[in-house]
Amino acid sequence: MLTAFLPCLSASGKVRAAIGKATLLKSRKFKQFIGLCKQNITPDGSTVVTAQDLAGFWDMVLLQVEDVHSLFGELAALQANGWTVVKSPVSVQPKSGGPRCKSKVTPKGKSRSHEAAEKTRAEARKRLAQAKREARKRTPSGSSDTVEFFVVGS
């Protein structure tokens, strides 16, 4: 039925793919996000959803939204071109006889949630080190017959 309106099979495939991705995003990811928001507002005890969890999930959903948006942008360009798929020219770089240099790949910037988790871990390490120092001060040297456990609250 869709191919009757679109002369190119490739164009109809792109339309179906865009519609499918948008439908999945709407029916699954947004509903999942709403459920996570409800769990954040009223925790049931079995799962704790933090604001950082919500932010991380939303970042992933936003990437998918942007992907679907770009797909529909491509479809608009395809429609303006009369539904004919124009293949972009692939540029071929000539091989040089000289030695190849490997480009260094720089790591992408860390996400906010990852940075926050690292900061929390660093603070916990500092508290643990401080508690150990205090325990050493309280324990007289030479008395190794007692064992004490210290629990550091977070």
MOFENGI-V576792 format. One record per backbone hydrogen bond with DSSP energy under -1.0 kcal/mol. CO is the residue of the C=O (numbers start at 0). NH is the residue of the N-H. If there is no record, write none. Layout:
# MOFENGI-V576792
co->CO nh->NH
co->CO nh->NH
This chain:
# MOFENGI-V576792
co->1 nh->5
co->7 nh->11
co->8 nh->12
co->9 nh->13
co->10 nh->14
co->11 nh->15
co->12 nh->16
co->13 nh->17
co->14 nh->18
co->15 nh->19
co->16 nh->20
co->17 nh->21
co->18 nh->22
co->19 nh->23
co->20 nh->24
co->21 nh->25
co->22 nh->26
co->23 nh->27
co->23 nh->28
co->24 nh->29
co->27 nh->31
co->28 nh->32
co->29 nh->33
co->30 nh->34
co->31 nh->35
co->32 nh->36
co->33 nh->37
co->34 nh->38
co->35 nh->39
co->36 nh->40
co->37 nh->41
co->49 nh->53
co->50 nh->54
co->51 nh->55
co->52 nh->56
co->53 nh->57
co->54 nh->58
co->55 nh->59
co->56 nh->60
co->57 nh->61
co->58 nh->62
co->59 nh->63
co->60 nh->64
co->61 nh->65
co->62 nh->66
co->63 nh->67
co->64 nh->68
co->65 nh->69
co->66 nh->70
co->67 nh->71
co->68 nh->72
co->69 nh->73
co->70 nh->74
co->71 nh->75
co->72 nh->76
co->73 nh->77
co->74 nh->78
co->75 nh->79
co->76 nh->80
co->77 nh->82
co->78 nh->81
co->110 nh->114
co->111 nh->115
co->112 nh->116
co->113 nh->117
co->114 nh->118
co->115 nh->119
co->116 nh->120
co->117 nh->121
co->118 nh->122
co->119 nh->123
co->120 nh->124
co->121 nh->125
co->122 nh->126
co->123 nh->127
co->124 nh->128
co->125 nh->129
co->126 nh->130
co->127 nh->131
co->128 nh->132
co->129 nh->133
co->130 nh->134
co->131 nh->135
co->132 nh->136
co->133 nh->137
co->134 nh->138
co->139 nh->142
co->141 nh->143
